[in-house]
Amino acid sequence: MSDRTALLKDRVGFVIALARRLHEYGTAAPRLEEAIGKVSARLGLVCDVLSTPTSIVLSFAEQGNELDAVADITQVIRLAPGEVNLRRLCAVDEIADRVIDGSLDLQTGYRQLLELGRPPSRRTRWLTVLSFGIASASVATLLKASWLDLVVVALLGWLIGLLALGAERRPRLSNSFEAVSALLVTLIATLFSAYVAPLTLNAVVLASLIVLLPGMTLTTAVRELSSQHLVSGVARMAGATATLLKLTFGAVAATQLCRVVGVVSLSEALPSVPLWVEWLGLAAGAFSFAVLFRSAPRDGFIVVGSVLFGYALTRLGGAQFGPEFGVFIAGLGVGAVSNLYATLRQRPGALIREPGIILLVPGSVGFKSLSFVFERDVFLGVDTAFSLITILVSLVAGLLFGDLLVPPRRSL
């Protein structure tokens, strides 16, 4: 084997490992493909890459040989859809930068990328379970829930967290996880409301399931479609729709089961929590999202600040111009600030961009729309679906205009 061939395989192996890690840590197709193209060019390679939610195809050639009909190396990688992990995404970005500037050799960089694939620690898993309940309770405060609603929502959120923990090692449960979670949450909340104390049932169910709603996936899908990454965008949209269908089916099935056995939840207007509890819940929710996004401790306050910043822009813009334009302003602000941060600090803008839009994504609207359709209220379902489309378009347009206002200098 010649030194030239060995060097080519080292470079290709590093780029493949880099692509795998970026995909696993929730990088959207446009940013992943741009990042891989830039890194490959710095390493003397020409790489054609196609990223979808479940696979990556990479075709490599040496610079100068890119006009050949046959690529030097082609690699197909089959992967599960990625989840945002800000801590490891920052580590991947740093490794790539150090390899490019020569402060880290290819073999060491490749080994460090492989080491990032280790499973999360037991402590991280249990912190994630705790954050499920806190995030659900914080959203309940924003939905004007009562004190009793908050307690029930937190308990149901922790139940979902435990189910998620069990689903990690049980493929059958993993495939039906969303439907089972929605069924259990709706069933328990209805029984509690019927036999223990009245609840604001719709708000309780929605807040309890908020972490499972694919709002971020829907937003990413529209961003990919708007940037002409059609294969990835359509596939991601289909995956988000499947998740919504499973959640909706579970909730509707539980409701119908309760009707069949004669369980009727008590309907009573309960006083909502005071305003100071809403702001306290928002802060607690921001910290829980820092855990759910797996941010490093040193980046915790950046993530929390991003969540608060995005929500504040939405409230201010919505009060002045209406909710849809408020979402647009928030998307524009978050997108511009994330690009500015990435340029000034030479770190991924995802640290601000992903948590900054988490409370803006319209997963709950999609859930409501399908719920109405399942309950045969088609007109209200279609009307809600149009609201979903409007919010999605406003948010993605804001992010795109944010890129125009402050051009991104880094791929991530």
C-alpha positions as CSV (number, residue, x, y, z in Angstrom):
1,M,0.0,0.0,0.0
2,S,1.5,3.4,-1.0
3,D,1.9,6.3,1.3
4,R,-0.4,8.3,-1.0
5,T,-3.2,5.7,-0.7
6,A,-2.7,5.4,3.1
7,L,-2.9,9.2,3.4
8,L,-6.1,9.3,1.3
9,K,-7.7,6.6,3.5
10,D,-6.7,8.5,6.7
11,R,-8.3,11.7,5.4
12,V,-11.4,10.0,4.1
13,G,-11.8,8.0,7.4
14,F,-11.7,11.3,9.3
15,V,-14.3,13.0,7.2
16,I,-16.6,9.9,7.4
17,A,-16.3,9.9,11.2
18,L,-16.9,13.6,11.3
19,A,-20.1,13.3,9.1
20,R,-21.4,10.5,11.3
21,R,-20.9,12.5,14.5
22,L,-22.5,15.6,13.0
23,H,-25.5,13.6,11.9
24,E,-25.9,11.9,15.3
25,Y,-25.8,15.2,17.1
26,G,-28.8,16.7,15.2
27,T,-27.1,18.7,12.4
28,A,-29.5,19.6,9.6
29,A,-28.7,18.5,6.1
30,P,-27.6,21.9,4.6
31,R,-25.2,22.6,7.5
32,L,-23.8,19.1,7.5
33,E,-23.2,19.1,3.8
34,E,-21.6,22.5,3.9
35,A,-19.3,21.6,6.9
36,I,-18.2,18.3,5.2
37,G,-17.5,20.1,2.0
38,K,-15.3,22.7,3.7
39,V,-13.4,20.2,5.8
40,S,-12.8,18.0,2.8
41,A,-11.5,20.9,0.7
42,R,-9.1,21.8,3.6
43,L,-7.8,18.2,3.5
44,G,-7.2,18.2,-0.2
45,L,-10.4,16.2,-1.1
46,V,-13.4,16.8,-3.2
47,C,-16.5,15.3,-1.5
48,D,-20.0,15.0,-2.8
49,V,-22.3,14.4,0.1
50,L,-26.0,13.6,0.4
51,S,-27.5,13.7,3.9
52,T,-30.9,12.4,4.8
53,P,-32.4,11.9,8.3
54,T,-31.5,8.2,8.2
55,S,-28.4,8.0,5.9
56,I,-25.4,9.7,4.5
57,V,-23.8,9.1,1.1
58,L,-20.2,10.4,0.6
59,S,-18.2,10.2,-2.6
60,F,-14.5,11.3,-2.4
61,A,-11.9,12.2,-5.0
62,E,-8.4,13.8,-4.7
63,Q,-8.4,17.5,-5.6
64,G,-7.4,17.6,-9.3
65,N,-9.1,14.3,-10.0
66,E,-12.7,15.4,-9.5
67,L,-13.4,15.4,-13.2
68,D,-12.8,11.6,-13.4
69,A,-15.9,9.6,-14.1
70,V,-15.4,7.3,-11.1
71,A,-14.8,8.5,-7.5
72,D,-11.8,7.2,-5.6
73,I,-14.0,6.2,-2.6
74,T,-17.7,6.1,-2.0
75,Q,-19.2,5.4,1.4
76,V,-22.9,4.8,2.4
77,I,-23.7,5.1,6.1
78,R,-27.1,4.0,7.6
79,L,-28.0,6.0,10.7
80,A,-30.9,6.6,13.0
81,P,-32.3,10.1,13.1
82,G,-30.0,12.3,15.2
83,E,-30.8,14.2,18.4
84,V,-29.4,17.6,19.4
85,N,-26.4,17.2,21.7
86,L,-24.7,20.6,22.0
87,R,-21.9,19.4,24.2
88,R,-20.6,16.8,21.7
89,L,-21.4,19.0,18.7
90,C,-19.0,21.7,20.2
91,A,-16.4,19.0,20.7
92,V,-16.8,17.8,17.1
93,D,-16.4,21.3,15.9
94,E,-13.3,21.9,17.9
95,I,-11.7,18.6,16.7
96,A,-12.4,19.5,13.1
97,D,-10.9,23.0,13.6
98,R,-7.7,21.6,15.2
99,V,-7.2,19.0,12.4
100,I,-7.6,21.7,9.8
101,D,-5.1,24.1,11.4
102,G,-2.6,21.3,11.9
103,S,-2.6,21.4,15.7
104,L,-4.1,17.8,15.8
105,D,-3.0,15.0,13.5
106,L,-5.6,13.0,11.6
107,Q,-5.2,9.7,13.6
108,T,-5.6,11.5,16.9
109,G,-8.6,13.5,15.6
110,Y,-10.2,10.3,14.2
111,R,-9.7,8.5,17.6
112,Q,-11.2,11.5,19.5
113,L,-14.3,11.4,17.2
114,L,-14.8,7.7,17.8
115,E,-14.5,8.3,21.6
116,L,-17.4,10.7,21.4
117,G,-19.7,7.8,20.5
118,R,-19.7,6.5,24.0
119,P,-23.2,6.2,25.6
120,P,-24.4,8.8,28.1
121,S,-23.6,8.3,31.8
122,R,-26.1,7.1,34.3
123,R,-26.2,10.5,35.9
124,T,-27.0,12.1,32.5
125,R,-29.8,9.7,31.9
126,W,-31.5,10.5,35.3
127,L,-31.0,14.2,34.8
128,T,-32.8,13.9,31.5
129,V,-35.7,12.1,33.2
130,L,-35.9,14.9,35.8
131,S,-35.8,17.5,33.0
132,F,-38.8,15.9,31.3
133,G,-41.0,16.7,34.2
134,I,-39.6,20.2,34.7
135,A,-40.0,21.1,31.1
136,S,-43.6,19.9,31.0
137,A,-44.5,21.8,34.2
138,S,-42.8,25.0,32.8
139,V,-44.9,24.8,29.6
140,A,-48.0,24.3,31.8
141,T,-47.4,27.6,33.5
142,L,-47.3,29.3,30.1
143,L,-50.6,27.7,29.3
144,K,-52.2,29.3,32.4
145,A,-52.6,26.1,34.3
146,S,-53.6,25.8,37.9
147,W,-51.4,24.7,40.8
148,L,-52.9,21.2,40.8
149,D,-52.3,21.0,37.0
150,L,-48.7,21.8,37.5
151,V,-48.2,18.9,40.0
152,V,-50.0,16.4,37.8
153,V,-48.1,17.6,34.7
154,A,-44.7,17.3,36.4
155,L,-45.5,13.7,37.5
156,L,-46.7,12.7,34.1
157,G,-43.6,14.3,32.5
158,W,-41.4,12.2,34.8
159,L,-43.4,9.1,33.8
160,I,-42.6,9.8,30.2
161,G,-39.0,10.3,31.1
162,L,-38.9,6.8,32.7
163,L,-40.6,5.3,29.6
164,A,-38.0,7.0,27.4
165,L,-35.3,5.5,29.6
166,G,-36.8,2.1,29.2
167,A,-37.3,2.5,25.5
168,E,-33.5,3.0,24.9
169,R,-32.9,-0.8,25.3
170,R,-36.2,-2.2,24.1
171,P,-36.8,-1.8,20.4
172,R,-40.4,-2.8,20.5
173,L,-41.2,-0.2,23.1
174,S,-39.1,2.4,21.2
175,N,-41.2,2.0,18.0
176,S,-44.5,2.6,19.9
177,F,-43.1,4.9,22.5
178,E,-45.0,8.0,21.5
179,A,-48.3,6.3,21.2
180,V,-47.9,4.5,24.5
181,S,-46.9,7.8,26.2
182,A,-49.9,9.7,24.9
183,L,-52.2,6.9,25.8
184,L,-51.0,6.6,29.4
185,V,-50.8,10.4,29.9
186,T,-54.4,10.9,28.6
187,L,-55.7,7.9,30.5
188,I,-54.2,8.9,33.9
189,A,-55.1,12.6,33.5
190,T,-58.7,11.7,32.7
191,L,-59.0,9.2,35.6
192,F,-57.5,11.8,38.0
193,S,-59.9,14.5,36.8
194,A,-62.9,12.2,37.1
195,Y,-62.2,10.6,40.5
196,V,-59.7,12.8,42.4
197,A,-59.9,16.5,41.4
198,P,-60.8,18.5,38.3
199,L,-58.0,19.4,35.9
200,T,-57.7,21.6,32.9
201,L,-57.5,18.4,30.8
202,N,-56.4,19.7,27.4
203,A,-53.6,21.8,28.9
204,V,-52.4,18.9,31.1
205,V,-52.2,16.4,28.2
206,L,-50.5,18.9,25.9
207,A,-47.9,20.1,28.5
208,S,-47.1,16.6,29.6
209,L,-46.4,15.5,26.0
210,I,-44.5,18.7,25.0
211,V,-41.1,17.1,25.0
212,L,-42.2,14.5,22.5
213,L,-43.9,16.8,20.0
214,P,-41.8,17.1,16.9
215,G,-41.9,20.9,16.5
216,M,-38.1,21.2,16.0
217,T,-38.2,18.4,13.4
218,L,-41.0,20.2,11.5
219,T,-39.0,23.4,11.6
220,T,-35.8,21.7,10.4
221,A,-37.8,20.0,7.6
222,V,-39.2,23.3,6.3
223,R,-35.7,24.9,6.5
224,E,-34.3,22.0,4.4
225,L,-37.1,22.3,1.8
226,S,-36.5,26.1,1.6
227,S,-32.8,25.5,0.8
228,Q,-33.6,22.9,-1.9
229,H,-32.6,19.9,0.2
230,L,-35.7,18.2,-1.0
231,V,-35.0,14.5,-0.2
232,S,-34.0,15.3,3.4
233,G,-36.8,17.8,3.9
234,V,-39.5,15.5,2.7
235,A,-38.2,12.6,4.7
236,R,-37.9,14.6,7.8
237,M,-41.4,16.0,7.3
238,A,-42.8,12.5,6.9
239,G,-41.0,11.4,10.1
240,A,-42.5,14.3,12.1
241,T,-45.9,13.5,10.7
242,A,-45.6,9.9,11.8
243,T,-44.6,11.0,15.3
244,L,-47.6,13.3,15.5
245,L,-49.9,10.6,14.2
246,K,-48.7,8.2,16.9
247,L,-49.1,10.8,19.7
248,T,-52.6,11.8,18.4
249,F,-53.7,8.1,18.1
250,G,-52.6,7.4,21.7
251,A,-54.4,10.4,23.1
252,V,-57.6,9.8,21.1
253,A,-57.6,6.0,21.9
254,A,-57.4,6.8,25.6
255,T,-60.2,9.3,25.3
256,Q,-62.5,6.8,23.5
257,L,-61.6,4.1,26.0
258,C,-62.7,6.3,28.9
259,R,-66.0,7.1,27.1
260,V,-66.7,3.4,26.6
261,V,-66.2,2.5,30.3
262,G,-68.2,5.6,31.4
263,V,-65.3,7.7,32.8
264,V,-66.2,11.4,32.5
265,S,-63.7,14.0,33.5
266,L,-64.9,16.9,35.6
267,S,-64.9,20.2,33.7
268,E,-64.2,23.2,35.9
269,A,-62.5,26.5,35.4
270,L,-59.6,26.6,37.8
271,P,-57.7,29.7,38.8
272,S,-54.3,29.9,37.0
273,V,-51.0,30.4,38.8
274,P,-49.8,33.9,39.4
275,L,-47.7,35.8,36.9
276,W,-44.5,35.4,39.0
277,V,-44.9,31.6,38.8
278,E,-45.1,31.8,35.0
279,W,-41.7,33.6,34.9
280,L,-40.3,31.2,37.4
281,G,-41.5,28.3,35.4
282,L,-40.0,29.8,32.2
283,A,-36.6,30.0,33.9
284,A,-36.8,26.5,35.2
285,G,-37.9,25.3,31.8
286,A,-34.9,27.0,30.2
287,F,-32.6,25.1,32.5
288,S,-34.3,21.8,31.8
289,F,-33.9,22.4,28.0
290,A,-30.2,23.0,28.7
291,V,-30.1,19.5,30.1
292,L,-32.3,18.0,27.3
293,F,-30.0,19.6,24.7
294,R,-27.0,18.0,26.5
295,S,-25.1,21.3,26.8
296,A,-21.8,21.5,28.6
297,P,-21.9,23.1,32.1
298,R,-19.9,26.1,30.9
299,D,-22.5,26.7,28.2
300,G,-25.6,26.3,30.4
301,F,-26.2,30.0,30.9
302,I,-25.8,30.6,27.2
303,V,-28.5,28.0,26.4
304,V,-30.8,29.4,29.2
305,G,-30.3,32.9,27.9
306,S,-31.1,31.8,24.4
307,V,-34.4,30.3,25.5
308,L,-35.4,33.4,27.4
309,F,-34.2,35.7,24.5
310,G,-36.3,33.8,21.9
311,Y,-39.4,33.8,24.1
312,A,-39.1,37.5,25.0
313,L,-38.8,38.5,21.4
314,T,-41.9,36.4,20.6
315,R,-43.9,38.0,23.3
316,L,-42.8,41.6,22.4
317,G,-43.3,41.1,18.7
318,G,-46.6,39.3,19.2
319,A,-47.9,42.1,21.4
320,Q,-47.1,44.7,18.8
321,F,-47.8,42.9,15.4
322,G,-49.6,39.7,16.2
323,P,-48.4,36.1,17.0
324,E,-47.2,35.1,13.5
325,F,-45.1,38.2,13.0
326,G,-43.8,37.9,16.6
327,V,-42.5,34.4,15.7
328,F,-40.8,35.9,12.6
329,I,-39.1,38.6,14.7
330,A,-37.9,36.0,17.2
331,G,-36.6,33.8,14.4
332,L,-34.8,36.7,12.8
333,G,-33.3,37.8,16.2
334,V,-32.2,34.3,17.2
335,G,-30.7,33.6,13.8
336,A,-28.7,36.8,13.6
337,V,-27.4,36.6,17.2
338,S,-26.4,32.9,16.7
339,N,-24.4,33.8,13.6
340,L,-22.8,36.7,15.3
341,Y,-21.8,34.5,18.3
342,A,-20.4,31.9,15.9
343,T,-18.3,34.5,14.2
344,L,-17.0,36.2,17.3
345,R,-16.3,33.2,19.4
346,Q,-15.5,30.6,16.7
347,R,-17.9,28.1,18.2
348,P,-21.2,26.6,16.8
349,G,-24.0,29.0,16.5
350,A,-26.3,26.0,17.3
351,L,-25.6,26.9,21.0
352,I,-27.9,29.8,20.6
353,R,-30.0,28.9,17.5
354,E,-31.5,25.5,18.7
355,P,-32.5,26.5,22.2
356,G,-33.5,29.9,21.1
357,I,-36.4,28.6,18.9
358,I,-37.5,25.7,21.1
359,L,-40.5,27.5,22.6
360,L,-41.4,28.9,19.1
361,V,-41.7,25.6,17.2
362,P,-45.3,24.7,16.5
363,G,-45.4,21.0,17.5
364,S,-48.4,21.6,19.8
365,V,-50.4,23.2,16.9
366,G,-49.8,20.1,14.8
367,F,-50.9,17.9,17.6
368,K,-54.1,19.9,18.1
369,S,-54.8,19.8,14.3
370,L,-54.6,16.0,14.1
371,S,-56.6,15.6,17.3
372,F,-59.5,17.6,15.8
373,V,-59.4,15.5,12.6
374,F,-59.4,12.2,14.6
375,E,-62.4,13.5,16.5
376,R,-64.2,14.2,13.2
377,D,-64.0,18.0,13.5
378,V,-62.4,18.3,10.1
379,F,-63.0,22.1,9.6
380,L,-61.4,23.0,12.9
381,G,-58.6,20.6,12.1
382,V,-57.9,22.2,8.8
383,D,-58.1,25.7,10.3
384,T,-55.5,24.7,12.9
385,A,-53.3,23.1,10.2
386,F,-53.2,26.5,8.4
387,S,-52.1,28.0,11.7
388,L,-49.3,25.4,11.9
389,I,-48.2,26.3,8.3
390,T,-48.3,30.0,9.1
391,I,-46.1,29.7,12.2
392,L,-43.7,27.3,10.4
393,V,-43.3,29.7,7.5
394,S,-42.9,32.7,9.8
395,L,-40.2,31.0,11.9
396,V,-38.2,29.7,9.0
397,A,-38.5,33.0,7.2
398,G,-37.1,34.7,10.3
399,L,-34.1,32.4,10.5
400,L,-33.4,32.9,6.8
401,F,-33.6,36.7,7.1
402,G,-31.4,36.4,10.2
403,D,-28.8,34.8,7.9
404,L,-29.1,37.7,5.5
405,L,-28.8,40.2,8.3
406,V,-25.7,38.6,9.8
407,P,-24.2,36.1,7.3
408,P,-23.0,32.9,8.9
409,R,-19.3,32.5,8.9
410,R,-19.3,28.9,10.2
411,S,-21.3,25.9,8.9
412,L,-22.6,24.8,12.3
